Amino acid sequence: MGFNIKEKLEKVNKRNVLIFVLVFLVAAICVLGGIEYYQYKELKAQKEQPAYDDYPMDLKQTDEPKKPSEYKIGMPYDKAIKQNKPILTLFYADWCHYCIKFMPTYKQISEKYSDSLNFAKVNVEDTKYEDVINSVGLTGYPTVVIIDPKYDNKVLISNAFLGSAEDLSKELDRYIRIRKILDSKKG
């Protein structure tokens, strides 16, 4: 009494085996064909979708300059640092997409706070600003720092506040309030 494959195969109905094999093959072909068809559709959809680089930088067509260096905001850093007024200093690179996106906000803030702050832009690729750039310790772009020559102070504005003019205004208002308190105690 043992297991004999030869006997088992002789007893198997060959017609049923043939039907099973055919059904299995049809099912396998359907599954593989379905997978291939799905991959084909996905690939076709990807090819029809524009690449990231094909999207315009600014979806709202404006007449604003496209590079941060093209914006006429504030004064040269060299001139601003010689005054006693705090400087809202923007460290940027012309190729930086985040810097380009931030420029309208920086422009709006410069108009709102022109009485309280000086504004300067520092292109991080300009070697004449190497000492200033190193003293700030940049880790990314844009970086906004309040540099206050009167108190020899630097305050880094978190990038979390650069998303909107309202958020940045709150931080600037806070700094201006603190500076007024310092001025009243110093004078």
Residue pairs with C-beta under 8 A, 6 or more apart in sequence:
57 66
57 97
57 100
58 64
58 66
58 100
58 101
62 104
64 71
64 103
64 104
64 107
65 71
65 103
66 100
67 94
67 100
68 90
68 92
68 93
68 94
68 96
68 99
68 100
68 102
68 103
68 121
68 123
68 142
69 92
69 94
69 121
69 123
71 103
71 106
71 107
71 121
73 106
73 107
73 110
73 119
73 121
74 80
74 88
74 110
74 118
74 119
74 120
74 121
75 118
75 119
75 120
76 120
77 87
77 89
77 120
77 121
77 122
77 129
77 132
80 87
80 89
80 118
80 119
80 120
81 87
81 120
81 147
81 149
82 149
83 118
83 149
84 149
84 150
85 116
85 117
85 118
85 150
86 116
86 117
86 118
86 146
86 147
86 148
86 149
86 150
86 175
86 179
87 117
87 118
87 119
87 120
87 146
87 147
87 148
87 149
88 109
88 110
88 113
88 117
88 118
88 119
88 120
88 144
88 146
88 172
89 119
89 120
89 121
89 122
89 144
89 145
89 146
89 147
90 99
90 102
90 106
90 119
90 120
90 121
90 122
90 142
90 143
90 144
91 122
91 124
91 133
91 136
91 138
91 141
91 142
91 143
91 144
91 145
92 99
92 102
92 121
92 122
92 123
92 124
92 141
92 142
93 99
93 123
93 124
93 125
93 141
94 123
94 125
96 141
96 142
98 141
98 142
99 141
99 142
102 142
102 162
105 162
105 164
105 165
105 168
106 119
106 142
106 144
108 165
109 119
109 165
109 168
109 169
109 172
110 119
112 165
112 169
113 119
113 169
113 172
113 176
116 172
116 176
117 146
117 172
117 176
122 129
122 132
122 133
123 129
124 133
124 138
124 141
135 154
136 143
136 145
136 154
136 156
140 159
142 159
142 162
143 156
143 159
144 156
144 157
144 162
144 168
145 154
145 155
145 156
145 157
146 153
146 154
146 155
146 157
146 172
146 175
147 153
147 154
148 154
148 155
148 179
151 179
151 182
155 175
157 168
157 171
158 171
160 167
161 167
161 168
161 170
161 171
162 168
